[in-house]
Structure formats: C-alpha cells, structure tokens
Amino acid sequence: MITCTALRWGAPGQPLTPAIDLTLEQGSLTGIIGANGTGKSSLLKVIAGLQKPLAGKVSVDVPRRGGLSFLPQQQHLDRQFPISLQELVAAGFWGTQLTPQQRSQRLEAVLEDWCLSGLEHRPLMALSGGELQRALLARMSLAEAPVLLLDEPHAALDEEGQALCWKHIHAWHDQGRTLIVVCHDLASVRHHTQQVVQIKNTGCVFGPSKELIRPQPHMQVA
C-alpha cells in the first residue's frame, strides 16, 4: 500500500498543488494524468524517495531500497555513457539472487521479449529513441520489486511498441505488483488502468479510470 498524507511537492516555496491525501492499495494499477507542469513526474519521484516533499509524508509498505523500481524519462539519461544496451538492461538484476547461468538465460529471454535481440552490444549513443525506451523497460522486467513506478513508459515508442509495453504492464500487474504509470494518452489510461490520479493546479482528483476519463470520439487506444 502507498499512502500520501497531507502531501505537497514542487520547488521550495512553490508547491504545485494544495496538500493531497491519497491511498493506493497493494496490487493496484494506477494512471497519473494532468497538463504539462502540474507535477506528475515530481509526484512519482516523491513516492520513489528521489525527491523530498515540501510537506506531508509518503508511506510505502515495502523498503524503497529493492522494493521499488523506477523508470525515468529518457532525457534524464546520459546517452554518452560508455555502456552497451546489454549492460544497461543487465543493471536490472541488481538485488536479485540468481546464478550466472540463470542471469544469462533470463537476460536472453528478456531481450527477445522486448525485440532487442541482435542489439546487445550496441552503445547507448547508437540506439534510436524507441530502442532505448525498450531497453529501459527490459531492465525493469528483470527487477523483482513489488512496486513499479513508470514515468512516460510509452515515450518514443511506435504503436507496436506501445502495445508491447501495455502487454508487459498487465503481466506485471497480474503478478500482484503495484504499478503507477504517468501517461499523456488519456484513451490508453482509460482502457488499461483501474484508477487514475488527475493532477490539477487546484488539487487532485482520484477515482476509477472509466469514470474520470470520459470517452471522446477521437480517442484511440494504443
């Protein structure tokens, strides 16, 4: 369970919203939506323990070290860092208890799952945006954390890649994990998540996805 109590976040002296109270049950799949600049990514970082709140607190019923896995946005990564795609993905093994043979087999399977076979030795700087995003998601696939926090996981992915991403998100959810997904695609959030947190400058609204996000004629699900 994740509980936010009288939580405010943002820059010092500049909270993005009034204080909020929020409870996300274990095993839930929650979307976070809102206009640009409302603090969606910042809220995810506060929950992950990567950013301090301005006020209030966040309680997570798992240890943040090893209990949470966080998928950042691409722009926060150094594409010049001298590692290969395989090395980036293999970082997801941190904290797991596997033999070298088990790791090798698992890594091979995950690379295939994310359509990355044959790109193992390609450096980060040589990857396309979609390839890098799938590599980051593949790294998360190796984590055994019960809570997964994903910040714009569908960024840079084509339609096929977005469908693959949602397929894995549902698979993780079926394992009983708790997932929070920041996403701009309202149709996909409405279709794929159970509940949604809508962040506004005046506060947050929380409820079932299909009730808070009304269907529109132009909506298309990835």
C-alpha positions in Angstrom: 0.0 0.0 0.0 1.1 3.5 -0.8 -0.3 6.3 1.4 0.2 10.1 0.8 -0.8 12.2 3.8 -1.2 16.0 3.5 1.4 15.8 0.7 2.7 18.8 -1.1 5.5 18.8 -3.6 7.3 21.2 -6.0 10.0 23.8 -5.8 10.8 25.3 -2.3 8.1 27.9 -1.6 6.2 27.0 -4.8 4.0 23.9 -4.2 2.4 22.6 -7.4 -0.9 21.7 -5.8 -2.7 22.0 -2.4 -2.0 19.2 0.0 -3.4 15.9 -1.0 -4.3 12.6 0.8 -4.2 9.5 -1.3 -4.1 5.8 -0.7 -3.2 3.2 -3.4 -3.9 -0.4 -2.5 -1.4 -3.2 -3.0 -1.7 -4.8 -6.4 -3.4 -1.8 -8.0 -2.7 -0.3 -11.4 -3.0 3.5 -11.3 -2.5 6.1 -14.0 -1.4 9.7 -13.3 -2.6 12.3 -15.8 -2.6 16.1 -16.0 -1.4 19.0 -18.0 2.3 19.8 -18.5 3.9 21.4 -15.5 1.4 20.1 -13.0 3.9 17.8 -11.3 3.2 14.3 -12.5 6.8 13.3 -12.7 7.6 15.1 -9.5 4.9 13.2 -7.6 6.4 9.9 -8.9 9.8 10.9 -7.7 8.5 11.8 -4.3 6.8 8.4 -4.0 10.1 6.8 -5.1 12.0 8.7 -2.4 14.1 10.5 -5.1 12.7 14.0 -4.2 11.7 15.4 -0.8 8.2 16.6 -0.4 7.6 20.2 0.7 5.2 19.0 3.4 3.4 15.8 4.5 4.7 12.3 4.0 4.6 9.2 1.8 4.4 5.8 3.4 5.2 2.7 1.3 4.7 -0.8 2.8 7.9 -2.1 1.1 11.5 -1.0 1.6 12.4 1.7 -1.0 15.8 0.0 -1.5 14.9 -3.1 -3.5 11.2 -2.8 -3.0 10.7 0.0 -5.6 11.7 0.0 -9.3 11.6 3.4 -11.1 11.6 4.0 -14.8 12.8 7.6 -15.6 12.2 9.6 -18.6 14.8 9.3 -21.4 16.0 12.9 -21.2 17.4 12.3 -17.7 19.9 9.7 -19.1 23.4 10.3 -20.4 23.5 8.9 -23.9 27.2 9.3 -24.0 27.8 7.0 -21.0 30.1 4.2 -22.4 27.9 1.1 -21.9 26.1 -1.3 -24.2 22.4 -2.0 -24.4 23.1 -5.4 -22.8 24.9 -3.8 -19.9 22.1 -1.3 -19.4 19.4 -4.0 -19.3 21.5 -6.2 -17.0 21.6 -3.5 -14.4 18.0 -4.7 -13.7 19.5 -7.7 -11.9 20.6 -5.6 -9.0 19.3 -7.1 -5.8 18.2 -10.4 -7.3 19.5 -13.8 -6.2 20.3 -15.6 -9.5 23.2 -17.8 -10.6 25.3 -16.6 -13.6 23.7 -19.2 -15.8 20.2 -18.1 -14.7 21.1 -14.5 -15.3 22.3 -15.3 -18.8 19.2 -17.2 -19.7 16.9 -14.6 -18.2 18.7 -11.8 -20.0 18.4 -13.5 -23.3 14.7 -14.1 -22.8 14.0 -10.5 -21.8 15.9 -9.1 -24.8 13.8 -11.3 -27.1 10.6 -10.3 -25.3 11.4 -6.6 -26.0 12.5 -7.2 -29.6 16.1 -6.3 -28.7 17.9 -9.4 -29.8 20.9 -8.6 -32.0 21.4 -5.2 -30.4 23.1 -6.4 -27.3 26.5 -4.8 -28.0 25.2 -1.5 -29.4 26.3 1.5 -27.4 23.6 3.8 -25.9 24.5 6.7 -28.3 23.8 4.5 -31.3 20.3 3.5 -30.2 17.2 5.0 -31.5 14.7 6.6 -29.1 12.4 3.5 -29.3 15.3 1.1 -28.9 16.5 2.9 -25.8 13.0 3.0 -24.3 12.5 -0.7 -24.9 15.9 -1.3 -23.2 14.9 0.7 -20.2 11.6 -1.3 -20.0 13.6 -4.6 -20.4 15.8 -3.5 -17.5 12.6 -3.1 -15.4 11.5 -6.6 -16.5 14.5 -8.0 -14.7 13.7 -6.3 -11.4 11.8 -8.3 -8.7 10.5 -5.2 -6.9 6.8 -5.4 -5.8 6.2 -1.7 -6.7 6.9 -0.4 -10.2 6.8 3.4 -11.0 6.9 4.3 -14.7 7.3 7.8 -15.9 6.0 8.1 -19.5 6.9 4.5 -20.4 5.4 4.8 -23.9 7.6 7.8 -24.9 9.4 7.3 -28.2 7.6 4.0 -28.9 5.6 3.4 -32.1 2.2 1.9 -32.0 3.5 -1.7 -31.9 5.9 -0.7 -29.1 3.2 0.9 -27.1 1.0 -2.2 -27.3 4.0 -4.3 -26.2 4.6 -2.0 -23.3 1.0 -2.3 -22.1 1.2 -6.1 -22.5 4.1 -6.2 -20.1 2.4 -3.7 -17.7 -0.6 -6.0 -17.5 1.7 -9.1 -17.0 3.4 -7.3 -14.1 0.0 -6.4 -12.6 -1.2 -10.0 -12.9 1.8 -11.0 -10.7 0.3 -8.9 -7.9 2.6 -5.9 -8.2 1.6 -2.4 -7.6 2.1 -0.1 -10.6 1.8 3.7 -11.1 2.1 4.9 -14.7 2.5 8.5 -15.7 0.9 8.8 -19.2 -0.4 11.6 -21.5 -2.5 9.2 -23.6 -5.9 9.5 -22.0 -7.5 6.8 -24.1 -4.9 4.3 -23.1 -5.0 5.3 -19.4 -8.8 4.9 -19.5 -8.6 1.5 -21.2 -5.6 -0.1 -19.4 -5.6 1.2 -15.8 -8.0 0.6 -12.9 -7.9 4.0 -11.4 -6.4 7.4 -12.1 -5.0 10.4 -10.3 -5.7 13.6 -12.2 -3.4 16.4 -11.1 -4.6 20.0 -11.4 -3.4 23.3 -10.1 -6.3 23.3 -7.7 -5.7 19.8 -6.3 -6.0 16.2 -7.3 -9.0 14.0 -8.3 -8.8 10.3 -7.7 -11.2 7.6 -8.9 -12.0 4.8 -11.4 -10.4 5.5 -14.8 -13.5 4.9 -16.8 -15.5 7.3 -14.6 -12.9 10.2 -14.5 -11.9 9.9 -18.2 -14.9 10.3 -20.4 -14.7 8.7 -23.8 -14.3 11.1 -26.7 -15.0 10.4 -30.4 -11.3 10.9 -31.4 -9.9 8.6 -28.7 -7.9 5.7 -30.0 -6.4 3.0 -27.7 -2.7 2.0 -28.3 
